[in-house]
Amino acid sequence: MARVLGPKCRICRRLATKLFLKGPRCETQHCAVEKNNRPPGQHSEKRVRLTDYGLHMREVQRAKKTYGVMHRQFKKYYLEAAAQPGNTGDHLMQMLERRLDNVVRRLRFASSRDHARQLIRHGHIRLNGKKASIPSLQVEAGDVIEPAKRELSRKLVAEAVTLRKDLELPSWLKVEEEALKGTVVQLPTMGELRQPLESQLIVEYMSR
């Protein structure tokens, strides 16, 4: 599991994209990328033109920071995706999107992926009625995600749902807000992924 340490807004500005690392703040006008889309630092009036290699590497960094994955695990995802028939980029992005911590956030049960990871690690989330303590678990179609039965778990999830209730839910997920129960209706397709990542650049870089 990768922890994003340090000022998160600086990471978004350096990579020139919104990575949604700070929860609700990223979805308002207070987002650092919206207010000042320049690289961090004293002499950051303009961006340096990236080489072809730099563009590919930046896209990989965006993906790893977005989903909170270290390079070793990211490489493992790539190798698994490359071993499957079909488009490697599509398979890779689907595996990242199917991570339990990402799904908990997509269901609005957590304010950010870091928050979702914390809920999972502390035993506040149940997958198909059983305790799920591994953020990288891959969900399947038909899986049910909900908070643990204890009062604190339900309170934490309910607060997150209230905070993010105006956000649109992905079409591949369904939520019963009163019961605080989320269901994976189907596996996500590339057309349903909201993260602005160029999977082809990622595949080209990882295949070097």
Sequence and secondary structure as in RCSB ss.txt:
>XXXX:A:sequence
MARVLGPKCRICRRLATKLFLKGPRCETQHCAVEKNNRPPGQHSEKRVRLTDYGLHMREVQRAKKTYGVMHRQFK
KYYLEAAAQPGNTGDHLMQMLERRLDNVVRRLRFASSRDHARQLIRHGHIRLNGKKASIPSLQVEAGDVIEPAKR
ELSRKLVAEAVTLRKDLELPSWLKVEEEALKGTVVQLPTMGELRQPLESQLIVEYMSR
>XXXX:A:secstr
     S HHHHHHHHTS    SGGGGGSTT HHHH  S SSTT SS     HHHHHHHHHHHHHHHHT  HHHHH
HHHHHHHTSSS HHHHHHHHHHTBHHHHHHHTTSSSSHHHHHHHHHTT EEETTEE   TT B  TT EEEE SS
HHHHHHHHHHHHHTTTS   TTEEEETTTTEEEE S   GGG  S   HHHHHHHHT 
